């Protein structure tokens, strides 16, 4: 059997957001994240309080190191020796440094894999803009398509929900007091409205709703049960006058006792790993809301380095490599979901500031 080929790519770049690793890196990191917005350090320090609670260290970089190691294992198992590199948008190792290293190693064509699965300006287009800003002469970069509907991501989330619901059913078969809350990162309403190609609207929120519905239908059919679900949001950070996607997960949890809910399962389908938005907004803020509301809360893990997810990422890399060779590979989607086009259509997910 022939070894899968990553040609024409010479290297794979894990492209991520980044985060501070020490207390003294918190404010400089936040300055880079908010560059051009004129936010004073006093306000940044307020935002940085979340990081201070964890010793100034974001979990994201360690999780990316673990993901790189898992990707290496999966690539090696398939006989693929393509080098892996890692670049962050807002902290070391920076994207520009990773691309310079690629050039020094003679790697002329690089395939980038974002640690963000969804379509919107902040979760897709902005990563591409950062690659353009970090461009190194002689090195070209392509990007793997958004993959929220890909089996590696979607089916892994479904399996995690299935396990959690099976345990909840075993504890109490009457699920009328249970609510499944699918959670993703909130974004400005205008950004959601313009997410996706110009002839679509709200690709970001619609994609999450479609995945949540597909997971729910699949799990209910397999386990033979019915459960109430909804999509909620976390990590709102804009000015109060700007509409963002709602409801907030903690606010919604506080409302649920009035609806007879006594148990919640929180499912972070908007995230690839347990970075700060997950650890603080769910494990601290939402957990405190559940405790005050006397609701039992279970938070299932993100896909992280689950082998099914990692294998799916390698499938996505190979899919894009085949496309770059002029082939017409399948673009699989899980269940009833529809695959995102690759490459992204012109004009999708615009930068509204421009």
C-alpha positions, 0 to 999 in steps of 0.5 A, a space after each residue: 500500500 502506497 504511503 500517503 503523500 503530503 507533497 507538494 508541501 515541505 512542512 506543516 505549520 500548527 498555527 495558534 493564538 498563543 498565550 503568556 507563560 509567566 506573570 510578566 508576559 501577561 500585559 505584553 501579550 494582551 498589548 499584542 492581542 489588542 494592538 491598534 485599539 488604544 486600550 490602556 494598560 490599566 484595562 489590560 490588567 483587569 482582563 489579565 486577572 484571569 491569567 493571574 489566577 493561574 500564575 500568569 500561564 495560559 494552558 494553550 502553549 502546553 496543549 499545542 506542544 501536546 498536539 504537536 507530539 500527537 500529530 507526529 505520532 499519527 504522521 509517523 504511523 502513516 509513514 509521513 515524515 513531513 516536518 512539523 512547525 509551530 507558530 503563534 499569532 500573539 506569543 512566542 514562537 511567533 508565526 514570522 519566526 516559524 516561517 523564517 525557520 522554514 526558509 532556512 531549512 529549505 521548506 518552500 511550501 508550507 501547509 498551515 493547520 489552525 487550532 480554530 475549527 470555525 468560520 468567522 473573521 476572528 476564527 479564520 480570516 484573521 489567521 490568514 491576515 496574520 500569515 500575510 503580515 508574517 510573510 517570508 520571501 520564498 515561502 508560500 503558505 496554504 491553510 487547511 479548510 475550516 473543519 467544524 463539520 469534519 468527522 474528526 472534530 464533529 464525531 469526536 465531540 459526539 462521542 464525548 457527549 454520548 459518554 456524558 449522557 450515558 452516565 447521566 442517564 445511569 445516575 437518573 433515567 428521568 432526564 427532564 431535569 437535564 439540559 445540554 448546553 453547547 458552548 462556543 466563543 461569543 463574537 460581535 453580532 455584525 461579525 456573525 452576520 458577515 461570517 461565511 461567503 457573501 451569499 450566506 449569513 451567519 455561517 459561524 452561529 449556523 455552523 454551531 447550531 447544525 453541529 449541536 443538532 447533529 450531535 443531539 440527534 445522533 446521541 438520542 438515537 443511539 442511546 434511545 433517549 430525549 434531552 433538551 439542548 441549546 447553544 450558549 456563548 462565553 468570553 464576551 469582551 466588547 463594549 456594552 453598547 456593541 451587540 454580541 451573540 447571547 446568551 452567556 453560559 453563566 447567565 443561562 445557568 442562573 436562569 435554568 432552575 426556574 425551568 425545572 433544570 437541576 443538571 447541566 452538561 456543558 459541551 465546549 464545541 467551539 474550542 479545540 483545546 482547554 485554553 483560557 476561555 474554557 478553563 476560566 469561563 467554564 470551569 470557574 465562572 460557569 461552575 460558580 454560577 451552577 453552584 449558586 443556582 444549586 445545579 449539578 454541572 458536568 463539563 465534558 472535555 474539548 477534543 484536545 489530543 483525542 486520537 480520533 480528532 488527531 487522525 482527522 487533522 491528518 486526514 485534513 492535511 492529506 485532503 489539502 495536499 491532494 487538492 494542491 496536486 490538482 486532484 479532486 479529493 473528497 471533502 468529508 463531513 460528519 452525518 448530515 453536516 455540509 463540508 466547508 469549501 476549500 479554499 474559502 470563497 473570495 470575500 468571506 468573513 470580511 474584516 469589518 474595520 476595513 
